[in-house]
Amino acid sequence: MSDLVTGDAVVLGLRPARLPSRALAILLDLAVYVTVYGLLTVGLTFATASLDPAAQAAIGVAGFLLLLVGIPIAVETLSHGRSLGKLACGLRVVRDDGGPIRFRHALVRGALGVVELLLTFGTVAAIASLVSARGRRLGDVFAGTLVVRERVPGARVMPVPPPPPWLAGRFTQLDLSAVPDGLWLAIRQYLTRMNQLDPQVGAAMAARLADDLVARTGAPPPAGVPAAAFLMAVVHERQSRDAARAFRTAAAASPVVPVVPVVPVAPVVPVAPAPHMAPVAPVPSSYVAPASGAPAAPAGPGEVPRAGGFAPPA
């Protein structure tokens, strides 16, 4: 892997392409270009049959420069470093800082590629690629470019084995803020591969990592706890804290919308009066109810008798 550093001091982990894959990509590109050049030459031969030999030679040289020099430069410029052969092999041409190439980079690579690849049949390019630490030919050195691998097989991430049940929740009060990421990575790599190590070597590595972890946390080492089990329990505690923090952040970021229950309202149905009921005359405003125990006044003419609170006899 090549440790390329950008202008922002970011280390890029790019994998330079080696000679076999680059040679295969170049052969594929040359096969396509030579095939197109042969077909174009045959067509130009019939088209320029009536011209003099000097004109035919000039057209042949122009076609050679166009197809074997100009077309590769145009393809790499427009595709940002992905020709047909490189696309088939999973390669790409990038700048030294990891960015896409431009016309001047493709022009320098194409011009020197005529000497390295065509005139010397790839001998100079092969020697330069073998000598270079990153597999670069002369065109890459002068253009400031690098051919890298785009299709890299993904590494399988092995899970950390769980701690023993009797250690669950024992390190909840442990301060892990001073533990660096490099130590966490070393502990994780050890825990995922400890079954592949020699028992003595694995025990020594676990003891050293546990001592480093105890020195960072400032807590005394637990008595009677094996180093590997201690590392498992602490890593499990850190993962639990990270998960809880992530869930709290997600819950705080999501807005809480109050749910208002919808109560169905029954429609009001108007009740029509019964047809056999006679309308009741309104009570005059001058009427005063008699006191309790006083006899009711007789009803005058035109007045409706008022009930006194008793039921009529049957």
Disulfide bonds with the S-S distance in Angstrom:
none
